[in-house]
Amino acid sequence: MIAVGIDGCRRGWFYVQLLDPGRYETGVAEALHNLRDIIISADLTLIDIPIGLKVSGREERKCDREARRLLGRRASSVFPVPCRQVLDCRSYQAGSELNHSQTGRRLSRQSWGIVPKIAEADRLIRTLPDKTKLREMHPEVCFLALNRGRPMSHNKKRPQGRAERLALLERHLPNSGAIIDQARAASPKKDLADDDILDALVGAVTASHPESLVSLPAVAERDELGLVMEIVFANPGKASMNRA
């Protein structure tokens, strides 16, 4: 099984590729389409970016609402997702006004900041011969699931937060520390933050449990292009919940 996790970073996109037991690759790509071959060759790739976008309506995507309910005190880590039309906007003001006209909500600066990456993912997934090979995850939901339903206690930007996430990852993938060390040595922090490495790694670990994937919401929503609007995570050891 080849499992991949991808997270956006300052330089572009960071990925972790889990190969045979004990083997792995990490790297940074400036553009997401540069990872297309890796995604196609993998059994499953999970990416921390919204896939599937609404075009109108006051209700947010169900997967985002359900993820916030699960996360409790970490709910703010799930950013509001812009409507599809915002992907064509050139400025924050224009994007925020357009989003407000379509959904009744203005955009936060954080949401606007990831619009270019949302657009990259949107373009890429539409070129894939098998779109089910690239699915959306949220790192904090993945960590919560691997932690038996308990959200992380500390912010991922703080040393305590990084330490607790690494300890959790090592319970599920013993060589997590080595993977992180390799990635850290290969890229300066100005290009790749410590938490970007953790987020991509938890995506790869989650993707390596296809038999226990869970989808939010239970009944899939699709956008106007037919793309699934979901957030997936692994629930190792359990066969219940919303099997994906």
SULZI-V443474 format. One record per run of one state. SS is the DSSP state (helix for helix, strand for strand, loop for the rest). FROM is the first residue (numbers start at 1). LEN is the number of residues. If there is no record, write none. Layout:
# SULZI-V443474
ss->[SS:SS]
from->[FROM:FROM]
len->[LEN:LEN]
This chain:
# SULZI-V443474
ss->[loop:strand:loop:strand:loop:strand:loop:helix:loop:strand:loop:helix:loop:helix:loop:helix:loop:helix:loop:helix:loop:helix:strand:loop:helix:loop:helix:loop:helix:loop:helix:loop:helix:strand:loop:strand:loop:strand:loop]
from->[1:3:9:13:19:24:30:32:42:44:48:62:78:84:89:92:104:109:114:115:126:131:134:137:139:147:159:173:176:187:194:208:210:213:223:228:235:243:244]
len->[2:6:4:6:5:6:2:10:2:4:14:16:6:5:3:12:5:5:1:11:5:3:3:2:8:12:14:3:11:7:14:2:3:10:5:7:8:1:1]
